[in-house]
Amino acid sequence: MALVSFSQIEKSFGATKVVHGISLDIADGEFMVLVGPSGCGKSTLLRMLAGLEEIGGGTIAIDGRVVNDVDSKDRNVAMVFQSYALYPHMTVRENMGFSLRLRKESNRVIEERVSQAARILNLEPYLDRYPRELSGGQRQRVAMGRAIVRDPKVFLFDEPLSNLDAKLRVAMRTEIKALHQSLKTTSIYVTHDQIEAMTMANRIVVMHDGIIQQVGPPLELYDRPANIFVAGFIGSPTMNFFDAVSQGKSARLGDGSALVLPTGAVVKEGREIVIGIRPEHLRFSGEGLPGRVVVVEPLGMSTQVTLDAAAERITLMALERPSLAPGDVKFLSARPEDIHVFDRSTGLRLN
């Protein structure tokens, strides 16, 4: 296990700067997830740690040792890629032990480590099969096993589940989380899927345009997003936003409706703000914000309702099964403590 430290990391491709002075400490044994939209710099940061990209500025250290000029093979990290990158002419056993053969380990050590990894990943029945004889999930487990046998200080995962179908992704993220709980090796996981981030991470790093927007435990980012970007990125369906003007203890929306602001929101009267309300925190009521039903999507355990309200297209998640039809007008409300308030010009959280 190892402590990983990024200090003022920068990276440019030609004239385009993609990472802007990122500093981040990842604790020994932590499972850290880097999340953000495509092009935000998360994979580039991971590849610089792995030694697959040159560092444009700053330092990267593993257990206090600066590795900027250390070859990738000497950093004692193991990476699991989006593509399985298995050798088709080798069996599962041979694929998993290949890196150890390159290091000229003894046959006994190779067999012990491959057998141990196969037990952890439930791959023992497949050790003599070829990759073409395996399912996608089994191939990804082989790729993980190839990393485990190296006994690295740090595991790096670069969107490893992107090529799997939805059901298999759910199963595999559970397996990866269980694997980390068993091995307790420092792990850094890159994804654009905020559901993966929320369910797997000890802490999440939200990135946008090469800049860290917020770092914290999943529920902290969900309950107290630092800005509009984080609020809109974390949570599914995404948070609803309304332009509004502060009126002291309440906010006036574009259609003239008013919402009571949370007690912790200290907002000067007349200030232009953005109100954020998560779909699961909106509810139907006898008065409040009028909304016209656009689409009703029954999901079994809940119902997702899309509405037009205050000149915005919004979403409400109802646990019950309301009797609704497109065109119906319903009043919506939310508890003040479930309302998020952001400055319209800076995007920063105000409560």
Secondary structure, DSSP 8 states (H G I E B T S, - for coil): ---EEEEEEEEEETTEEEEEEEEEEE-TT-EEEEE-STTSSHHHHHHHHHTSS--SEEEEEETTEE-TTS-GGGS-EEEE-SS----TTS-HHHHHHHHHHHTT--HHHHHHHHHHHHHHTT-GGGTTS-GGGS-HHHHHHHHHHHHHTT--SEEEEESTTTTS-HHHHHHHHHHHHHHHHHH--EEEEEES-HHHHHHH-SEEEEEETTEEEEEE-HHHHHHS-SBHHHHHHSSSS--EEEEEEE-SSEEEETTS-EEE--TT----TT-EEEEEE-GGG-EEESSSEEEEEEEEEE-SS-EEEEEEETTEEEEEEESS-----TT-EEEEE--GGGEEEEETTT-BB--
